[in-house]
Amino acid sequence: MDPHSTNRLGAGVPPEQHGGNPDRQEEGDPAAGETPARTPGVTTAMLQQVIETSLSGICIVDRKGCIAFANVPLLTMWGYALQEVVGKPVTLLWLSPEEGRDCIDSAISAGRWDGTVAARRRDSASFDVRISLSTVRDPWTADVWFFLSCIDVTVQHRAKDAPGHRRSLEQAVAAMPARFMDPAQIDPAIDESLEDLGRACGACRAYLSLFNDPRTLLGTTHEWCRPEQNPRRGESRKFLATDLPWWAVRIFEGETVLVNGASAKGLTRGEEREFLKRHGATATLMVPLRLKGAVVGFVGFDLNAGDARFEDEDVVLLSAAVHIIAGALDRKQSEYLFRESEGLYQIVLDAITDTVTVVDTRLTLLLANDAFVAWCEDLGLETNVVGKDLFAVLPFLSPTTRQLYERVIRTGRPLTSERSLKCGDRTMFLREMRIPIFEHGEVERIVTVSRDITAQREVEDLKSKAYTQIERNMEQFALLADHIRNPLQAIMGRAELLDDTATREQIRQQVQRINGIIDQLDGRWAESRKLSMFWRKYS
C-alpha cells in the first residue's frame, strides 16, 4: 500500500456507477454524496479483490457503519444502484435494522460473524441471504472497517439442483471468495481452492504455473494431485523465447487451451497425443492467468479417467475460479510492493538523527523513525506509537500544537516554529518543520521534522549573558575614565596657582602622562566595542 496506501474505490468501476456529487466529498459526511473514489481507508488491492474477483455480493463498511462500496452482485441481489447505498447505514440491507446492529456488534466483539438472515430488497421484498461479516483494521489509521460477503440462499439451492459434478463445481467456485479475505492466507487458500476445484471436476491434477519475465522458464508454484500422481510442484521447464510451444503461444495471446482428445484447430493428432502423453492425461484445460492485464502464467486441470472430457459449462466455471485466484495474487503482489516501499522509507527515516513523524489529518501517527521512538523512551513514554493519536503519545503537547497542524491542513503550506515544551520537571526547546503531503489536491498527511535545541538555547543564553556583562563592564570603564579626568583637571588648575615654576611644570607633565594613558585606554575600549558587536552579529 504507498506508505502511501492511497484509496481509489472508483478504480475498475464505470463512471456511471459511482453516484454522488463529486463536489461534495467532506470526510465522514454520508449526506455529502461521498463517492467510492474519495472514501479513505480502502486500498487499491482491496478494490481489485472485490471488483475483479468476487462471485458473491460484497460491500465495504466504514467505521461509522455506513456503506463505502458495494459490488455489482450485491447491488443486483438487493435491487439498488450504487449511488443509492453509498453513505447509507449498512443495516438497510437487513429486514430488521435491529438484527443488523446485533450482527455488527457480534462481529466487533468476535472479529467475525456468519449466519443466514432475512434481507429486504429495494422493492421491500424479503429473501434469505447467507452473510459473512469480518472486521479489518486499517494499518494506517487503526480504524475498524467491515467486509460483508453474502450469497443468496436461493442461488445456492439452484446450485444444489444442478446435475452431478456441476453442482460440486459451482459450490467450489462459490466458496472461494471467502478464503481470500485474509491477505496472510492467500497461498493456503490457493492450494485449498485447487483441491476443491480438482475434486469437483474429476481432475487428477490441478496446478498453477508461472512464467519468468523473459518467458524462458515455467515453474509450478501451487498444485493438488491425486495420490497416484507424481507431484510436480517446484519443477521448472525451460523454453527458447524464439521457439515457444504452440500451447504457450496461445496462452500468451490470452486464449484458453482445451485439449479433449479430439482434433483442435491448427493441431495434428500427433501433436495432441504427444501433448496429452506428456501430461499423462486424456484431457487438459489451461486457463491464462493475468496480473495487471498481462499474462504471467496459467491454471491447469488434467483429466485421466477413461473418456472424461471438459464440457463448456465446466470451462466457464473454472475460468471464473482462475479469475478469483488472479485477483488474490494481484492483491498479494500489491501489498508486497507496498510493504517493500514502506520498509525502504522506514530505513531512510531511521537514518535521520532528527525526530520524524507522519500523521494523517486526524493526527494519527502513521510512521515514526527510530529517533522519535528513542526520544519517547528517554521521556519515559510509550514507544509503540504507530496507529495511535499524537496527543495520546505525547500528552504534554499544548493546544497550540493542534492549531499549528490545523493551519498546515487548512493552508497547505509548510510551517516552521520554535517553542518550549515541559514534560514533568524537564523543559525542552524544539525547532519543528511541518510539511504537508497532498493527494488528489488535498492535504492527506503531514510530515513533522523536529530537533531538540535545548542545549543550543542554553549556550545562546550563556552567550547572551556574557555579552551583556561585557557591555556593562565597558560602560563602567568609560565612566571610570571620565571620573579620573575630572580630578586631573582640578589638580592642573590648582598647579597653575603655584608660584614655583619647576613644581608647576612637573605637575603638568604628570597630568599629561596620565591623560595619555587614559586616551590609550579609550582607544582600546572603542576597538573592544567594535569586536563585541562583530561577535554578537556573527557568533
C-alpha positions in Angstrom: 0.0 0.0 0.0 2.0 3.7 -1.0 3.3 4.1 2.7 1.3 5.8 0.7 -1.7 3.5 0.6 -4.0 5.9 -1.2 -7.5 4.9 -1.6 -9.2 4.6 -5.0 -12.5 3.0 -4.6 -13.5 4.0 -8.0 -10.8 2.0 -9.8 -12.3 -0.5 -12.1 -15.8 0.8 -11.7 -17.6 2.5 -14.6 -18.2 6.2 -14.0 -21.9 5.8 -14.3 -21.9 3.5 -11.2 -20.1 6.0 -8.9 -23.0 8.1 -7.9 -23.0 11.1 -5.7 -21.8 14.7 -6.3 -18.1 14.9 -6.9 -18.0 18.4 -5.5 -19.2 17.2 -2.1 -16.6 15.0 -0.6 -16.3 16.0 3.1 -15.0 13.1 5.1 -17.4 11.4 7.4 -20.4 13.1 5.9 -22.6 10.5 4.2 -25.1 13.1 3.1 -22.4 14.8 1.1 -22.6 12.1 -1.6 -19.3 10.6 -0.9 -18.1 8.6 -3.9 -16.1 5.4 -3.6 -13.1 7.1 -5.2 -12.9 9.6 -2.2 -13.6 7.1 0.6 -10.4 6.7 2.8 -9.1 3.5 4.2 -9.6 1.1 1.3 -6.5 0.2 -0.7 -6.3 -0.5 -4.5 -5.5 -4.1 -3.7 -8.7 -4.5 -1.7 -10.7 -2.9 -4.5 -9.3 -5.2 -7.2 -10.1 -8.2 -5.0 -13.7 -7.0 -4.5 -14.5 -5.8 -8.1 -12.5 -8.2 -10.2 -12.7 -11.5 -8.4 -15.9 -11.8 -6.3 -18.7 -14.0 -7.4 -20.6 -13.3 -4.2 -22.0 -9.9 -3.1 -19.5 -7.8 -1.2 -19.6 -4.4 0.4 -17.1 -2.4 2.4 -18.5 -0.7 5.5 -16.7 2.2 7.1 -16.1 2.7 10.9 -19.4 4.6 11.2 -21.4 1.7 9.9 -22.1 3.2 6.5 -21.6 1.5 3.2 -18.5 2.8 1.4 -18.7 0.5 -1.6 -20.9 -2.3 -2.9 -20.1 -4.6 -5.9 -22.4 -5.5 -8.7 -23.6 -8.9 -7.4 -24.7 -7.3 -4.1 -26.5 -4.4 -5.9 -28.2 -6.9 -8.2 -29.2 -9.1 -5.2 -30.8 -6.1 -3.4 -32.0 -4.2 -6.4 -30.2 -1.0 -5.7 -28.0 1.3 -7.7 -24.6 2.2 -6.3 -25.4 5.8 -5.6 -28.5 4.7 -3.6 -26.4 2.8 -1.0 -23.1 4.6 -0.7 -23.1 6.6 2.6 -26.2 4.8 3.9 -26.3 2.6 7.0 -25.5 -1.0 6.2 -28.4 -2.1 8.3 -30.8 -1.1 5.4 -29.8 -4.5 3.9 -31.4 -6.3 6.8 -35.2 -6.8 7.0 -34.8 -5.8 10.7 -32.2 -3.0 11.3 -32.0 -4.1 15.0 -30.9 -7.6 13.8 -28.3 -5.9 11.6 -26.9 -3.9 14.5 -26.7 -7.1 16.6 -24.7 -8.8 13.8 -22.3 -5.9 13.6 -21.8 -5.9 17.4 -21.1 -9.6 17.3 -18.5 -9.0 14.5 -16.8 -6.3 16.6 -16.6 -8.4 19.7 -15.5 -11.7 17.9 -13.8 -10.3 14.8 -16.2 -12.2 12.5 -19.9 -13.2 12.3 -21.5 -15.7 9.9 -25.1 -16.7 9.6 -28.3 -16.6 7.5 -30.5 -13.6 7.9 -33.7 -12.2 6.4 -32.9 -9.4 4.0 -35.1 -6.7 2.4 -34.8 -5.7 -1.3 -35.3 -2.2 -2.6 -38.9 -3.2 -3.6 -39.5 -4.3 0.1 -39.5 -7.9 -0.9 -37.8 -10.2 1.6 -35.4 -13.0 0.9 -32.9 -15.2 2.8 -29.2 -14.5 2.5 -26.0 -16.0 3.9 -23.8 -13.3 5.3 -20.2 -13.3 6.5 -19.2 -10.1 8.3 -15.5 -9.6 9.2 -13.6 -6.7 10.8 -10.5 -5.3 9.3 -8.1 -2.9 11.0 -6.7 -0.1 8.8 -2.9 -0.4 9.1 -2.6 3.4 8.7 -5.3 4.8 11.0 -6.1 1.8 13.2 -9.8 2.3 12.4 -12.0 -0.7 12.3 -13.7 -1.4 8.9 -16.0 -4.2 7.8 -16.1 -6.6 4.9 -19.5 -8.0 4.2 -19.7 -11.0 1.9 -23.1 -12.6 1.1 -24.7 -15.3 -1.1 -28.4 -15.5 -2.0 -29.5 -18.8 -0.4 -31.9 -19.4 -3.3 -28.9 -19.3 -5.7 -27.2 -21.9 -3.5 -30.4 -24.0 -3.7 -30.3 -23.8 -7.5 -26.6 -24.9 -7.4 -27.6 -27.9 -5.4 -30.2 -28.8 -8.0 -27.5 -28.9 -10.8 -26.6 -32.4 -12.0 -23.6 -34.4 -10.8 -20.2 -32.8 -10.6 -21.5 -29.5 -12.0 -23.2 -28.8 -8.7 -20.0 -29.6 -6.8 -18.0 -27.4 -9.1 -20.4 -24.4 -8.6 -20.2 -24.9 -4.9 -16.4 -25.0 -5.0 -16.2 -21.7 -7.0 -18.8 -20.0 -4.8 -16.8 -20.9 -1.7 -13.5 -19.3 -3.0 -14.0 -15.6 -2.3 -14.3 -16.0 1.4 -11.0 -17.8 1.5 -9.1 -14.8 0.2 -10.3 -12.3 2.7 -7.2 -12.8 4.9 -4.1 -11.5 2.9 -1.8 -13.6 5.1 -3.5 -16.8 4.0 -3.5 -16.4 0.2 -1.1 -19.3 -0.6 -3.0 -21.9 1.6 -6.3 -20.6 0.1 -5.0 -21.2 -3.5 -3.9 -24.8 -2.5 -7.3 -25.4 -0.9 -9.2 -24.0 -3.9 -7.2 -26.1 -6.4 -8.0 -29.2 -4.4 -11.8 -28.4 -4.3 -11.9 -27.5 -8.0 -9.8 -30.6 -9.0 -12.0 -33.0 -7.0 -15.2 -31.3 -8.2 -14.4 -31.5 -11.9 -12.9 -35.0 -11.5 -9.3 -34.0 -12.4 -6.3 -36.0 -11.4 -4.2 -32.8 -11.2 -4.9 -29.0 -10.7 -1.9 -26.7 -10.7 -0.8 -23.1 -11.0 2.3 -22.4 -13.2 4.0 -19.0 -13.7 6.5 -17.8 -16.4 9.5 -15.7 -15.6 9.7 -12.2 -17.2 11.7 -13.3 -20.3 9.2 -16.1 -20.8 12.0 -18.7 -20.9 11.2 -20.6 -17.7 7.9 -22.1 -16.4 7.6 -23.2 -12.8 4.7 -24.8 -10.9 4.1 -22.9 -7.7 0.9 -24.5 -6.4 -0.5 -27.9 -7.0 -3.0 -30.5 -5.9 -2.9 -34.0 -7.3 -4.4 -37.4 -6.5 -2.2 -39.8 -4.5 -1.3 -42.0 -7.6 0.1 -38.9 -9.4 3.7 -37.7 -9.1 3.7 -34.2 -7.7 5.3 -31.6 -10.0 5.2 -28.7 -7.6 8.6 -26.8 -7.6 9.5 -28.3 -11.0 10.5 -25.9 -13.8 10.8 -26.1 -17.6 13.0 -24.1 -19.9 11.9 -22.6 -23.3 13.6 -20.8 -26.1 12.0 -17.4 -26.4 12.2 -17.7 -30.2 10.7 -21.2 -30.3 7.8 -21.4 -27.8 5.5 -24.5 -27.9 2.1 -24.0 -29.6 0.2 -24.0 -26.3 2.4 -21.4 -24.7 1.9 -19.1 -27.7 -1.8 -19.4 -27.3 -1.6 -18.8 -23.5 0.4 -15.6 -24.1 -2.2 -14.5 -26.6 -4.8 -14.8 -23.8 -6.5 -17.9 -25.2 -7.8 -20.8 -23.1 -6.1 -24.1 -24.2 -8.5 -27.0 -24.2 -7.4 -30.4 -25.5 -10.2 -33.0 -25.1 -8.5 -35.7 -27.2 -10.4 -34.5 -30.3 -8.6 -32.7 -33.1 -8.3 -29.0 -32.4 -7.9 -26.1 -34.9 -4.3 -25.8 -36.1 -3.1 -29.1 -34.5 -2.4 -32.5 -35.8 -3.5 -35.7 -34.0 0.2 -36.4 -33.3 0.8 -33.1 -31.6 -2.3 -33.7 -29.4 -1.3 -37.2 -28.5 2.2 -36.1 -27.6 0.8 -33.2 -25.5 -1.6 -35.4 -23.6 1.0 -38.1 -23.2 3.4 -35.7 -21.6 0.7 -34.6 -19.2 -0.4 -38.2 -18.5 -4.0 -37.2 -19.2 -6.9 -37.8 -21.5 -8.0 -34.2 -21.5 -6.3 -30.9 -20.4 -7.5 -27.4 -19.7 -5.2 -24.4 -19.3 -6.7 -21.0 -18.4 -4.4 -17.9 -18.8 -3.6 -16.1 -15.5 -3.5 -12.3 -15.8 -1.9 -9.8 -13.4 -2.1 -6.1 -14.2 -3.5 -7.0 -17.6 -0.5 -9.2 -18.6 -0.5 -13.0 -18.9 2.0 -14.3 -16.4 1.1 -18.0 -16.3 -1.9 -20.3 -16.3 -4.0 -22.6 -14.1 -4.2 -26.1 -15.5 -6.5 -29.1 -14.9 -5.8 -32.6 -16.2 -8.3 -35.5 -16.6 -7.2 -39.1 -16.9 -10.4 -41.1 -16.3 -11.3 -43.0 -19.4 -13.2 -40.8 -21.8 -13.6 -37.9 -19.4 -14.0 -34.5 -21.1 -14.3 -30.9 -20.1 -17.8 -29.5 -21.0 -18.4 -25.9 -22.0 -20.1 -25.2 -18.6 -17.0 -26.6 -16.8 -14.7 -24.3 -18.7 -16.8 -21.3 -17.8 -16.8 -22.1 -14.1 -13.1 -23.0 -14.0 -12.3 -19.8 -15.8 -14.2 -17.8 -13.2 -12.2 -19.6 -10.5 -8.9 -18.6 -12.2 -10.2 -15.1 -12.2 -10.6 -15.2 -8.4 -7.1 -16.6 -8.0 -5.6 -13.9 -10.2 -7.3 -11.3 -8.1 -5.8 -12.8 -4.9 -2.3 -12.9 -6.4 -2.7 -9.4 -7.6 -3.5 -8.2 -4.1 -0.6 -10.2 -2.7 1.8 -8.6 -5.1 0.4 -5.1 -4.5 0.8 -5.5 -0.7 4.3 -6.9 -1.1 5.3 -3.8 -3.2 3.7 -1.5 -0.7 5.4 -3.1 2.3 8.7 -3.2 0.4 8.5 0.6 -0.3 7.3 1.3 3.2 10.3 -0.6 4.5 12.6 1.4 2.3 11.1 4.7 3.6 11.5 3.4 7.2 15.2 2.7 6.6 15.7 6.2 5.3 13.8 7.8 8.2 15.7 5.8 10.8 19.0 7.1 9.4 17.9 10.7 10.2 19.0 11.9 13.6 16.2 14.4 13.9 12.8 13.0 15.0 10.5 12.4 12.1 6.8 11.6 12.2 4.0 11.2 9.7 0.4 11.9 10.8 -2.9 11.9 8.9 -5.4 14.7 9.1 -6.8 13.2 12.3 -3.4 13.4 13.8 -3.0 9.6 14.0 0.7 8.6 13.8 1.3 6.6 10.6 5.1 6.5 10.7 7.8 7.3 13.3 11.6 6.9 12.9 14.0 5.5 15.5 15.0 8.9 16.7 11.4 9.7 17.7 10.9 6.3 19.4 14.2 6.8 21.3 13.1 10.3 22.4 9.8 8.9 23.7 11.8 6.2 25.6 14.0 8.9 27.1 11.0 10.8 28.3 9.5 7.6 29.8 6.6 7.5 27.4 5.1 4.7 25.3 7.3 3.5 22.4 4.7 1.6 20.5 3.4 4.7 18.8 2.2 3.8 15.2 -1.6 3.9 14.8 -2.1 6.0 18.0 -3.2 9.6 18.4 -0.3 12.0 18.5 -1.7 13.7 21.7 -2.1 10.3 23.4 1.6 9.5 22.7 2.8 13.0 23.7 0.3 14.1 26.4 2.3 17.2 27.3 1.6 18.8 23.9 -0.3 22.1 24.3 -3.5 23.1 22.3 -1.2 25.4 20.3 0.3 22.3 18.7 -3.1 21.2 17.3 -3.6 24.7 16.0 -0.3 24.5 14.1 -1.3 21.2 12.4 -4.8 22.6 11.6 -3.1 25.6 10.0 -1.0 23.4 7.8 -4.0 21.3 6.8 -6.1 24.5 6.1 -3.5 26.5 4.1 -1.4 23.6 2.5 1.8 25.5 3.3 4.8 24.3 5.3 5.3 25.8 8.7 8.4 26.2 10.8 8.2 27.1 14.5 10.3 27.1 17.7 8.7 26.5 21.1 9.3 25.2 24.6 7.7 22.1 26.0 7.6 20.9 29.5 7.4 17.2 30.4 7.4 16.7 34.1 10.2 18.8 35.6 12.1 18.9 32.3 11.8 21.9 29.9 12.7 21.4 26.2 13.1 23.7 23.3 12.1 22.3 19.9 12.5 23.6 16.4 9.9 22.0 14.1 9.1 22.0 10.4 5.7 20.7 9.3 5.4 19.7 5.6 2.0 18.9 4.0 1.7 15.8 1.7 -1.0 16.2 -1.0 -3.2 13.5 -2.6 -5.9 14.5 -5.1 -5.2 18.2 -4.5 -5.9 17.9 -0.7 -3.6 17.6 2.3 -3.8 14.0 3.5 -0.7 13.7 5.7 1.8 15.9 7.5 5.5 15.1 7.9 7.0 16.7 11.0 10.8 17.0 11.4 11.8 18.1 14.9 15.1 18.9 16.5 15.8 19.3 20.2 17.6 22.6 20.5 17.6 22.8 24.4 21.4 22.6 24.6 21.8 25.2 21.8 19.4 27.5 23.6 21.3 27.1 26.9 24.5 28.0 25.1 22.9 31.0 23.5 21.5 32.1 26.8 25.0 31.9 28.3 26.5 33.9 25.4 23.8 36.5 25.7 24.5 36.9 29.4 28.3 37.1 28.7 27.8 39.8 26.1 25.5 41.8 28.4 28.1 41.6 31.2 30.9 42.7 28.8 28.8 45.7 27.7 28.1 46.6 31.3 31.8 46.4 32.1 32.8 48.5 29.1 30.2 51.2 30.1 31.5 51.2 33.6 35.1 51.5 32.2 34.1 54.6 30.2 32.6 56.2 33.3 35.7 55.4 35.2 37.9 57.2 32.6 35.7 60.3 33.0 35.9 60.1 36.8 39.7 60.0 36.5 39.9 63.0 34.1 37.8 65.3 36.4 40.2 65.2 39.4 43.1 65.7 37.0 41.6 68.9 35.7 41.2 70.1 39.3 44.8 69.2 40.0 46.0 71.0 36.9 44.0 74.1 37.9 45.5 74.1 41.4 49.0 73.7 40.0 48.6 76.9 37.8 48.2 78.9 41.0 51.6 77.9 42.4 54.5 80.4 42.2 57.0 77.6 42.0 57.6 77.3 38.2 59.5 74.0 38.5 56.9 72.3 40.6 54.1 73.6 38.4 55.9 72.2 35.3 56.5 68.8 37.0 52.7 68.5 37.9 51.7 69.5 34.3 53.9 66.7 32.8 52.5 64.1 35.1 48.9 65.1 34.3 49.6 64.9 30.6 51.2 61.5 31.1 48.0 60.3 32.9 45.8 61.8 30.2 47.9 59.9 27.5 47.3 56.6 29.3 43.6 57.3 29.5 43.5 58.2 25.8 45.1 54.8 25.0 42.5 53.0 27.2 39.7 54.9 25.3 41.1 53.6 22.0 41.2 50.1 23.3 37.6 50.5 24.5 36.5 51.6 21.1 38.2 48.6 19.5 36.7 46.3 22.1 33.2 47.6 21.4 33.6 47.0 17.6 34.8 43.5 18.3 31.9 42.9 20.7 29.4 44.0 18.0 31.1 41.6 15.5 30.9 38.7 17.9 27.2 39.4 18.6 26.5 39.6 14.9 28.4 36.5 13.6 28.7 34.1 16.5 
